[in-house]
C-alpha cells in the first residue's frame, strides 16, 4: 500500500507540472504579440497562387512579402504559371505567365528569361523573384498598396558585345556511374558510362551520343553457381534542319549491340519530317506535332532467330503524334507512335503514352500516367529461347504481344488559405 501511495503522489506531481506548462504556453500565446502583417494591410494585398514544381517557395515568400500566398488557384486573385524549356547549351528558357482573376479578370502578362549555363540555385531563385516582382507591378499599381510601391533601375554601363564563342555552340557531357553490392551468396556489378555532344542553333540541331552498359550477377547456392552477364553498347546521331515556324526535317542514324535483345550488331539510317500545328515559338507551353520517319535497318544476331535468320536487311517506317499543353489547371502530355517493317505490315509495334496532372477543386489534384505497347515486331528473338536463369534474372527479352505500365494518384491539401509564413526551424 505504501508503494501504491508513493506512485500516486508522483502521478499527481507530474499532472500538476504538465497543467502548469500548458497554462504557461496559453499565456504566452495571448500575452506575446503576433508579428504577422497587420490585418488591414493583409486584406488589401492580392492573393496569388504560384504553380512551379522546382521553385524555392520559402525564398519567394520571404522576398515578396507584400502579397498573400494561397494554396489553391481557385482562391487566387492572380495565378502564376512557371514553365521551362531546355536550350542548346544545357541551360533553360523560363516562361512566367500571370493570369488575373476576380478583380483582375482579363488582365494577363507573360515574361521570359534565359538562365545562363551552370547557374547556381541561388542565382536562379533571385531571377525568379525579380521577374515575379516585375510581373506583379501592373496588378499592384491599381491596388491600395500602390502608395507603398517604389521602382528602382540598376544602371548598366557595359555596352560591350559578347565575346565570341570559342566552342562554336558545342556542348559536351560526360557521365558515368558504378553500382556494387554483395553478400555471402551473391555479388552484383553494374557499370554505365556515356558521352554526348550537341550543337544547337535556330537553324540547325546536331546531337551525338554513345553509351555503354555492363551488368554481372553471381549467385551461389550450395554447390550451384550461376553467373549472369548483360552488355549493351549504343551510338546515336541526328541532324535536324529548321525550315519554318511549323516544319523541320532530319536525318537519323544509330548503331548498337544488346545481349538482352540478341543483337550482335545493328544499325539504321532514317530520314524524317516534323510538322507542329502550333509555331515553335509557343513550344514552351504547347505543342501538337506529327513526325514521320522512313529508312533502312540491318541486324546481325548472336543466335539464330525464330525465323531461322542470322541477319536481316530491312526497310522500316515510323509515324508519331504528340500533344503537350501546360496551363494553370495542369499539364497534359500524350503521344502515339506506330512503326513497322515494310516487307511485312504484320511486323509492327504501337506505343500509346499519356500523362495528366490535373487540378480538380479545393485542393484536390489528380495525377495519372500510363503507357501501353502492342508488340508484333520481335523478329530478333533467338530460336532456342531463354534459359530458366535468363528468365528469372531478366537477362533475355521474352516473346510478348503487349506491355503496359500505369500509375494513378490523388493528393489533397486543406487548411488556412494563406501560406505567407516561412519558418525554417528544424528543417534539416
C-alpha positions in Angstrom: 0.0 0.0 0.0 2.9 2.3 0.8 4.4 1.8 -2.7 1.0 2.4 -4.3 0.5 5.6 -2.4 4.0 6.8 -3.4 3.3 6.1 -7.1 0.0 8.1 -6.7 1.8 11.1 -5.2 4.4 11.1 -8.1 1.5 10.9 -10.6 -0.2 13.9 -9.0 3.1 15.9 -9.2 3.6 15.1 -12.9 0.0 16.1 -13.7 0.5 19.4 -11.9 3.7 20.2 -13.7 2.0 19.3 -17.1 -1.0 21.5 -16.4 1.3 24.4 -15.3 3.2 24.0 -18.5 0.0 24.1 -20.6 -1.2 27.2 -18.8 2.2 28.9 -19.4 2.0 28.2 -23.1 -1.5 29.6 -23.3 -0.5 32.7 -21.5 2.4 33.2 -23.9 0.1 32.9 -26.8 -2.2 35.6 -25.5 0.4 37.9 -24.0 3.1 37.8 -26.7 2.1 40.0 -29.6 1.9 38.3 -33.1 4.4 39.6 -35.6 2.4 38.9 -38.8 1.4 41.8 -41.2 -1.4 43.9 -39.8 -4.9 42.7 -40.7 -5.9 45.7 -42.7 -2.9 45.7 -45.0 -3.1 41.9 -45.4 -6.7 42.2 -46.6 -5.7 44.7 -49.2 -3.0 42.6 -50.6 -3.8 40.4 -53.7 -3.9 36.7 -53.3 -1.6 34.8 -55.6 -1.1 31.1 -56.4 2.3 30.0 -58.0 2.4 26.8 -59.9 6.0 25.8 -60.1 7.4 22.4 -59.1 11.1 23.5 -58.9 10.8 26.9 -57.3 12.1 27.7 -53.8 8.8 28.9 -52.4 10.2 29.7 -49.0 12.6 32.2 -50.6 9.9 33.7 -52.8 7.6 34.3 -49.8 10.4 36.0 -47.8 11.5 38.2 -50.7 8.0 39.1 -51.9 6.0 39.7 -48.6 3.5 42.2 -49.9 1.1 39.7 -51.4 -0.9 36.8 -49.8 0.1 33.3 -50.9 -2.8 30.8 -51.2 -2.8 27.0 -51.6 -5.4 26.7 -54.4 -5.7 28.6 -57.7 -9.5 28.9 -57.2 -8.8 31.2 -54.2 -6.3 33.4 -56.0 -6.6 36.9 -57.5 -3.5 36.1 -59.6 -2.3 32.7 -60.8 1.3 32.4 -61.9 2.4 29.5 -64.1 6.2 29.0 -64.5 7.4 26.6 -67.2 10.8 25.8 -68.7 12.3 24.5 -71.9 15.9 23.2 -72.4 18.2 25.3 -74.6 21.1 24.2 -76.8 23.7 24.9 -74.2 22.1 22.8 -71.5 20.5 25.8 -69.7 16.8 26.7 -69.7 14.4 29.2 -71.0 11.8 30.1 -68.4 8.3 31.5 -69.1 6.2 33.1 -66.3 2.6 33.6 -67.2 0.4 35.9 -65.0 -3.4 35.5 -65.2 -5.7 37.7 -63.3 -8.9 36.5 -61.6 -11.6 38.2 -59.6 -10.9 42.0 -59.6 -8.0 41.5 -62.1 -10.0 39.4 -64.5 -8.9 39.7 -68.2 -5.6 41.1 -67.1 -2.6 38.9 -68.2 1.1 39.1 -68.8 3.9 36.8 -69.9 7.6 37.3 -69.1 10.5 35.2 -70.4 14.1 34.9 -69.3 17.0 32.7 -70.2 19.1 31.2 -67.4 22.8 31.1 -68.2 24.7 27.8 -68.3 25.7 26.4 -64.9 23.6 29.0 -63.0 23.6 28.4 -59.3 20.3 27.6 -57.4 20.7 30.9 -55.5 21.1 32.9 -58.8 18.1 31.2 -60.3 15.7 31.8 -57.3 16.8 35.5 -57.3 16.0 35.7 -61.0 12.5 34.2 -60.4 11.9 36.8 -57.6 12.9 39.7 -60.0 10.6 38.5 -62.7 7.7 37.8 -60.4 8.0 41.3 -58.9 8.1 42.9 -62.3 5.0 41.0 -63.4 3.1 42.0 -60.3 3.7 45.7 -60.9 0.6 46.1 -63.2 -1.6 44.4 -60.6 -0.2 46.2 -57.5 -0.3 49.6 -59.3 -4.1 49.6 -59.3 -4.5 48.4 -55.7 -4.4 50.3 -52.3 -0.8 49.1 -52.0 0.4 51.3 -54.8 1.3 54.1 -52.4 4.0 51.8 -51.0 5.3 50.8 -54.4 8.8 52.1 -55.5 10.7 51.2 -58.6 14.5 51.2 -58.8 16.6 50.9 -62.0 20.0 49.4 -62.0 22.2 51.2 -64.4 24.5 49.1 -66.5 27.3 51.0 -68.3 28.6 47.9 -70.0 27.7 48.1 -73.7 30.4 45.7 -74.9 29.5 43.0 -77.4 29.5 39.4 -76.0 32.8 37.7 -76.7 32.9 35.1 -79.5 32.0 31.5 -78.5 35.2 29.5 -78.7 33.2 26.3 -78.6 31.1 27.3 -81.6 27.8 26.3 -79.7 29.1 22.8 -78.9 28.2 21.4 -75.5 29.7 18.1 -74.3 28.5 15.9 -71.4 30.5 13.0 -69.9 28.7 10.7 -67.4 29.5 7.5 -65.7 28.4 5.5 -62.6 29.0 2.2 -61.0 26.9 0.1 -58.7 28.3 -2.7 -56.5 26.6 -4.9 -54.0 27.2 -8.3 -52.4 26.6 -10.8 -49.6 27.7 -14.3 -48.8 25.7 -16.0 -51.6 25.6 -13.2 -54.3 27.5 -10.4 -55.9 26.4 -7.8 -58.3 28.2 -5.3 -60.5 26.7 -2.7 -62.9 28.8 -0.1 -64.8 27.4 2.6 -67.1 29.0 5.5 -69.0 28.0 7.9 -71.7 29.3 10.8 -73.8 27.2 13.3 -75.7 27.9 16.2 -77.9 25.3 18.8 -79.0 25.3 21.8 -81.2 22.0 23.7 -81.4 21.2 26.9 -83.2 18.0 28.3 -84.5 18.7 26.8 -88.0 20.5 23.6 -87.2 20.4 21.0 -84.4 23.2 18.3 -84.1 23.1 15.5 -81.5 25.6 12.8 -80.9 25.7 10.3 -78.1 27.3 7.0 -77.2 26.8 4.8 -74.1 28.0 1.5 -72.7 26.4 -0.7 -70.0 27.8 -3.8 -68.3 26.0 -5.8 -65.6 27.1 -9.0 -63.9 25.4 -11.1 -61.2 26.8 -14.1 -59.5 24.6 -16.4 -57.3 25.8 -19.3 -55.2 23.5 -21.9 -53.6 25.2 -25.0 -52.0 27.3 -26.3 -54.9 25.4 -24.4 -57.6 26.9 -21.3 -59.0 25.0 -19.1 -61.5 26.7 -16.2 -63.4 24.7 -13.8 -65.5 26.2 -11.1 -67.7 24.4 -8.5 -69.7 26.1 -6.0 -72.1 24.9 -3.2 -74.4 26.6 -0.5 -76.5 24.8 2.3 -78.3 25.7 5.1 -80.7 23.2 7.7 -81.9 23.4 10.7 -84.1 20.8 13.1 -85.7 20.8 16.3 -87.7 17.7 18.5 -87.6 17.1 21.3 -90.1 14.7 24.2 -89.3 12.5 25.1 -92.3 10.0 27.5 -90.9 7.9 28.0 -87.8 6.0 24.8 -88.3 8.2 22.5 -90.4 11.5 20.8 -89.8 13.4 17.9 -91.4 16.0 15.5 -90.1 18.5 12.6 -90.7 18.9 9.9 -88.0 21.4 7.2 -87.5 22.2 4.6 -84.8 24.4 1.6 -84.2 24.0 -0.7 -81.2 24.6 -4.1 -79.6 22.5 -5.8 -76.9 22.8 -9.3 -75.4 19.3 -8.8 -73.9 17.7 -8.5 -77.4 20.0 -11.0 -79.2 21.6 -8.2 -81.2 25.3 -8.8 -82.0 25.4 -5.7 -84.2 22.7 -3.5 -85.7 22.4 -0.1 -87.3 19.8 2.0 -89.0 19.6 5.2 -91.2 16.4 7.2 -91.3 15.1 10.4 -92.8 12.2 12.2 -91.3 10.0 15.3 -91.2 8.1 17.1 -88.4 5.1 19.4 -88.6 3.9 21.3 -85.5 0.4 22.8 -85.6 1.5 25.5 -83.2 4.5 27.6 -84.1 7.7 26.6 -82.4 7.8 29.9 -80.6 4.9 28.6 -78.4 6.6 25.2 -77.7 7.3 26.2 -74.1 3.6 26.0 -73.2 2.1 23.9 -76.0 3.0 21.5 -78.9 1.0 19.4 -81.3 3.4 17.7 -83.6 3.4 14.9 -86.2 6.6 13.1 -87.1 7.3 10.6 -90.0 10.5 8.7 -90.5 11.5 6.1 -93.1 14.8 4.3 -93.6 16.9 1.2 -93.7 17.9 -1.2 -90.9 20.5 -4.0 -90.6 20.6 -6.5 -87.8 23.1 -9.3 -87.1 22.2 -11.8 -84.3 24.1 -13.7 -81.6 21.8 -16.7 -82.1 19.6 -17.9 -85.0 16.2 -16.3 -84.6 12.8 -17.8 -84.5 12.6 -17.1 -88.3 15.9 -19.0 -88.9 17.8 -15.8 -89.6 21.4 -14.9 -88.7 21.0 -11.4 -90.0 18.3 -9.2 -91.6 18.2 -6.3 -94.1 15.0 -4.3 -93.5 13.1 -1.2 -94.6 11.2 0.5 -91.8 8.9 3.4 -91.1 7.6 5.3 -88.1 4.7 7.7 -87.6 4.1 9.5 -84.3 1.8 12.3 -83.0 2.4 14.1 -79.7 0.4 16.8 -77.8 1.8 18.8 -74.8 -0.2 21.5 -73.1 0.7 23.4 -69.9 -1.7 25.7 -68.0 -2.6 26.8 -64.5 -5.1 23.9 -64.2 -2.5 21.3 -65.0 -0.4 19.6 -67.7 -1.3 17.2 -70.5 1.3 15.1 -72.3 0.2 12.4 -74.7 1.7 10.6 -77.7 1.1 7.7 -80.0 3.8 6.0 -82.1 3.4 3.4 -84.8 6.3 1.6 -86.6 6.6 -1.4 -88.9 8.8 -3.2 -91.3 7.8 -2.5 -94.9 8.3 -6.1 -96.1 5.5 -7.3 -93.8 3.0 -5.0 -92.3 2.1 -7.6 -89.6 5.5 -6.9 -88.0 4.5 -3.7 -86.3 4.6 -2.0 -82.9 2.3 0.6 -81.4 3.0 2.7 -78.3 0.5 4.9 -76.6 1.6 7.2 -73.7 -0.4 9.7 -71.7 0.2 11.7 -68.5 -2.1 14.1 -66.8 -1.6 16.4 -63.8 -5.0 18.0 -63.1 -6.2 20.5 -60.5 -9.7 19.3 -59.6 -11.2 21.6 -57.0 -10.5 22.9 -53.5 -7.0 21.4 -53.1 -7.6 18.1 -55.0 -5.1 17.1 -57.6 -5.3 14.1 -59.9 -2.1 12.6 -61.3 -2.2 9.9 -63.9 0.2 8.4 -66.4 0.2 5.2 -68.4 1.9 3.6 -71.3 0.7 0.7 -73.5 2.7 -1.2 -76.1 1.3 -3.5 -78.7 4.3 -5.7 -79.8 4.4 -7.6 -83.0 7.9 -7.0 -84.3 10.2 -9.1 -82.2 11.9 -10.8 -85.2 15.2 -10.8 -83.3 14.2 -13.4 -80.6 16.5 -16.4 -80.5 15.1 -19.7 -81.8 16.5 -21.6 -78.8 14.5 -19.4 -76.3 15.8 -18.4 -72.9 17.2 -20.5 -70.1 15.4 -20.5 -66.7 18.3 -18.4 -65.3 17.9 -15.8 -68.0 14.1 -15.7 -67.4 14.4 -15.3 -63.7 17.2 -12.7 -63.9 15.5 -10.9 -66.8 18.7 -11.1 -68.9 16.8 -12.1 -72.1 13.9 -10.5 -73.8 10.9 -12.8 -74.0 8.2 -13.1 -76.6 5.1 -11.0 -75.8 2.4 -9.2 -77.8 1.8 -6.3 -75.2 3.4 -4.5 -72.3 1.8 -1.8 -70.1 2.7 0.5 -67.3 0.4 2.7 -65.3 0.1 4.9 -62.2 -2.6 6.9 -60.6 -2.6 9.1 -57.6 -4.7 11.7 -55.7 -3.5 14.5 -53.5 -5.4 16.9 -51.3 -4.3 19.9 -49.2 -6.6 21.8 -46.8 -6.5 24.3 -44.0 -5.9 28.0 -44.0 -6.0 29.6 -47.5 -2.9 31.7 -46.6 0.6 30.3 -46.6 2.7 33.5 -46.2 4.7 32.5 -43.2 8.1 30.8 -43.6 9.6 29.0 -40.6 12.8 27.1 -41.4 13.5 25.8 -37.9 14.3 22.1 -37.6 14.0 21.7 -41.4 17.2 19.6 -41.6 
